[in-house]
Amino acid sequence: MRQLLGSLSLMALLQFVPNIVHAQEKPSTEKPSNPIAKVIAAKVMTNYPDGEFYPERLLSRAELASIMVKAFQLDKRQAVTKENLKVTDVAASNPAFKDIQIVLKTDIMKGYRGNLFFPNQRVTRAEALAIFAQAYGVFQFPDETVNEILALYPDAASIPSWAKKAIATVTSEEFVNTDTQGNLSPLQPMTRGDMADVLSKYLQRQQLQPETPAVPGGNNSPEASQ
């Protein structure tokens, strides 16, 4: 009888072994975090009123200002207490008025001659990445290091000189997406989807390093005053 019970117990155990092995070998079905979902969850970018994100749409200066304020909590910086600046093409009724004032006061973005901001003007990838780097903190690499970093990209020669140090910063931090040939496409317009990708990488870094150490930053303008 004992022998029979022992045999039955062994048979019952063997029935579960394949399932255990299968469970251990089964690959994870967890999908990587979607950049758009990540930035929306973090409330640094939002959908349009119709509920769509429209990643292919181009980013405007006003939109970028609002994104930078949210992503880097620029409204908490001391410079925000300064008196409002005169911006002739951004009325106080503009939804982005406060954010535009903040990025101007903190020197994250610059205006143009005649106290203009051009809120609806589209930004290039070079401009957007340089402004992102300005908020993040531009690493003060020597020119030789900047050139070495950017030489990894086939279209590095098309990066404007004023943006090179800033773009070297964000590429060295692996925040930037490229095309299938590894091009940065600095002169192409920045899309909402591309900006979401950059921000999602930044947000992921913040989660991995909740106490981000201070980085060497500069007050060099990412944009040439015009």
C-alpha positions as CSV (number, residue, x, y, z in Angstrom):
1,M,0.0,0.0,0.0
2,R,2.8,2.4,1.0
3,Q,4.5,1.6,-2.3
4,L,1.3,2.4,-4.2
5,L,0.8,5.7,-2.4
6,G,4.4,6.6,-3.0
7,S,4.1,5.9,-6.7
8,L,0.9,8.0,-6.9
9,S,2.5,10.9,-5.1
10,L,5.5,10.8,-7.5
11,M,3.2,10.7,-10.5
12,A,1.2,13.7,-9.1
13,L,4.4,15.7,-8.6
14,L,5.7,14.9,-12.1
15,Q,2.5,16.3,-13.6
16,F,3.4,19.7,-12.2
17,V,7.1,19.7,-13.2
18,P,6.4,20.6,-16.9
19,N,4.2,23.5,-15.9
20,I,6.9,24.8,-13.5
21,V,9.6,24.6,-16.1
22,H,7.3,26.2,-18.6
23,A,6.5,29.0,-16.3
24,Q,10.2,29.6,-15.6
25,E,11.1,29.6,-19.3
26,K,8.2,31.7,-20.5
27,P,9.5,35.0,-21.7
28,S,8.1,38.2,-20.1
29,T,5.2,39.7,-21.9
30,E,5.6,43.0,-20.3
31,K,5.8,45.7,-22.9
32,P,8.4,48.5,-22.7
33,S,7.0,51.8,-21.5
34,N,5.4,53.8,-24.3
35,P,7.0,57.3,-24.5
36,I,3.7,59.0,-25.2
37,A,1.9,57.2,-22.4
38,K,4.8,58.1,-20.1
39,V,4.8,61.8,-20.7
40,I,1.1,62.0,-20.4
41,A,1.2,60.1,-17.1
42,A,3.9,62.5,-15.9
43,K,1.7,65.4,-17.0
44,V,4.5,67.1,-19.0
45,M,2.6,66.8,-22.2
46,T,-1.1,66.4,-22.9
47,N,-3.5,65.1,-25.5
48,Y,-5.5,67.5,-27.7
49,P,-9.1,68.2,-26.6
50,D,-10.3,65.4,-28.8
51,G,-8.2,62.9,-26.8
52,E,-5.6,62.3,-29.5
53,F,-1.9,63.0,-29.1
54,Y,-1.0,63.5,-32.8
55,P,2.8,62.7,-32.5
56,E,3.4,63.7,-36.1
57,R,2.4,67.4,-35.4
58,L,5.1,69.9,-35.2
59,L,6.1,71.6,-31.9
60,S,5.6,75.3,-31.5
61,R,7.7,77.6,-29.3
62,A,4.7,78.2,-27.0
63,E,4.1,74.4,-26.6
64,L,7.8,73.9,-25.9
65,A,7.8,76.6,-23.3
66,S,4.9,74.9,-21.4
67,I,6.6,71.5,-21.7
68,M,9.9,72.8,-20.3
69,V,8.1,74.5,-17.3
70,K,6.3,71.2,-16.4
71,A,9.3,68.9,-17.1
72,F,11.8,70.8,-15.1
73,Q,9.5,72.6,-12.6
74,L,10.8,75.9,-13.8
75,D,8.0,77.7,-11.9
76,K,9.9,76.9,-8.7
77,R,13.1,78.7,-9.7
78,Q,14.0,81.9,-8.0
79,A,14.1,83.9,-11.2
80,V,10.3,83.5,-11.6
81,T,9.8,86.2,-9.0
82,K,11.2,88.8,-11.4
83,E,8.8,91.4,-12.9
84,N,7.1,90.2,-16.0
85,L,8.9,91.0,-19.2
86,K,7.3,92.9,-22.1
87,V,6.4,90.5,-24.9
88,T,4.4,92.3,-27.6
89,D,3.2,89.2,-29.4
90,V,2.0,87.2,-26.4
91,A,-1.1,88.7,-24.8
92,A,-1.9,88.0,-21.1
93,S,-4.9,86.1,-22.4
94,N,-2.7,83.6,-24.2
95,P,-2.9,80.1,-22.4
96,A,0.9,79.9,-22.6
97,F,1.5,83.5,-21.3
98,K,2.7,82.4,-17.8
99,D,4.9,79.6,-19.1
100,I,6.5,81.9,-21.7
101,Q,7.2,84.5,-19.0
102,I,8.8,81.7,-16.9
103,V,11.1,80.4,-19.7
104,L,12.2,84.0,-20.5
105,K,12.9,84.9,-16.9
106,T,14.9,81.7,-16.3
107,D,16.9,82.2,-19.6
108,I,15.7,78.8,-20.8
109,M,14.4,80.4,-24.0
110,K,15.2,83.8,-25.5
111,G,13.0,86.3,-27.3
112,Y,13.7,88.2,-30.4
113,R,14.3,91.8,-31.2
114,G,11.3,94.1,-30.6
115,N,10.3,92.0,-27.5
116,L,8.9,89.3,-29.7
117,F,8.6,85.6,-28.8
118,F,6.9,84.1,-31.9
119,P,4.8,81.7,-29.9
120,N,3.4,79.9,-33.0
121,Q,6.7,79.5,-34.7
122,R,7.8,75.8,-35.2
123,V,11.1,74.8,-33.7
124,T,13.8,72.7,-35.3
125,R,15.2,69.6,-33.6
126,A,18.4,71.6,-32.9
127,E,16.5,74.4,-31.2
128,A,14.3,72.0,-29.2
129,L,17.2,69.9,-28.1
130,A,19.3,72.9,-27.2
131,I,16.5,74.4,-25.1
132,F,15.9,71.0,-23.4
133,A,19.7,71.0,-22.6
134,Q,19.5,74.5,-21.2
135,A,16.9,73.4,-18.8
136,Y,18.7,70.2,-17.9
137,G,22.1,71.9,-17.6
138,V,24.5,72.2,-20.4
139,F,27.7,70.3,-19.8
140,Q,30.8,72.5,-20.3
141,F,32.7,70.1,-22.4
142,P,35.8,71.4,-24.2
143,D,35.4,71.8,-27.9
144,E,37.5,68.7,-28.6
145,T,35.2,66.5,-26.5
146,V,32.1,68.1,-28.2
147,N,33.5,67.2,-31.6
148,E,34.3,63.7,-30.5
149,I,30.8,63.1,-29.2
150,L,29.1,64.6,-32.3
151,A,31.4,62.8,-34.7
152,L,29.4,59.6,-34.0
153,Y,26.5,61.0,-36.0
154,P,26.7,61.0,-39.8
155,D,25.0,64.5,-40.1
156,A,27.0,66.2,-37.4
157,A,28.2,68.8,-39.8
158,S,24.7,70.2,-40.1
159,I,24.4,71.0,-36.4
160,P,24.5,74.8,-35.9
161,S,27.6,75.9,-34.0
162,W,25.5,77.5,-31.3
163,A,23.8,74.2,-30.6
164,K,26.8,71.9,-30.6
165,K,27.6,71.9,-26.9
166,A,24.0,71.6,-25.9
167,I,23.4,68.7,-28.3
168,A,26.6,67.0,-27.1
169,T,25.1,67.2,-23.6
170,V,21.8,65.5,-24.5
171,T,23.4,62.9,-26.8
172,S,26.0,62.0,-24.1
173,E,23.1,61.5,-21.7
174,E,21.3,59.3,-24.4
175,F,18.2,61.4,-24.4
176,V,18.1,61.8,-28.2
177,N,16.5,59.6,-30.8
178,T,17.9,59.2,-34.3
179,D,16.7,57.8,-37.6
180,T,17.6,54.3,-38.9
181,Q,20.9,55.7,-40.2
182,G,21.8,57.3,-36.9
183,N,21.2,60.8,-38.1
184,L,20.2,63.5,-35.6
185,S,18.4,65.6,-38.3
186,P,19.0,68.9,-36.4
187,L,17.5,71.1,-39.1
188,Q,14.3,69.1,-39.4
189,P,11.2,70.3,-37.4
190,M,10.7,68.8,-34.0
191,T,7.5,66.7,-33.7
192,R,5.5,66.1,-30.7
193,G,6.3,62.4,-30.9
194,D,10.1,63.1,-31.0
195,M,9.8,65.4,-28.0
196,A,7.8,62.8,-26.1
197,D,10.6,60.3,-26.8
198,V,13.3,62.7,-25.4
199,L,11.2,63.5,-22.3
200,S,10.4,59.8,-21.6
201,K,14.1,59.0,-21.5
202,Y,14.7,61.9,-19.2
203,L,11.8,60.8,-16.9
204,Q,13.2,57.3,-16.9
205,R,16.5,58.6,-15.8
206,Q,14.9,60.6,-13.0
207,Q,13.1,57.4,-11.8
208,L,16.4,55.5,-11.7
209,Q,18.2,58.3,-10.0
210,P,15.7,60.1,-7.8
211,E,18.4,62.3,-6.3
212,T,20.1,63.5,-9.5
213,P,23.4,65.2,-8.6
214,A,24.0,68.7,-9.7
215,V,25.6,68.9,-13.2
216,P,27.8,71.6,-14.5
217,G,25.5,74.0,-16.3
218,G,25.9,77.2,-18.1
219,N,23.8,80.3,-18.9
220,N,24.8,80.2,-22.6
221,S,21.7,80.8,-24.6
222,P,20.6,77.8,-26.8
223,E,19.2,80.3,-29.2
224,A,20.8,83.2,-31.0
225,S,19.0,86.4,-30.2
226,Q,17.7,87.7,-33.4
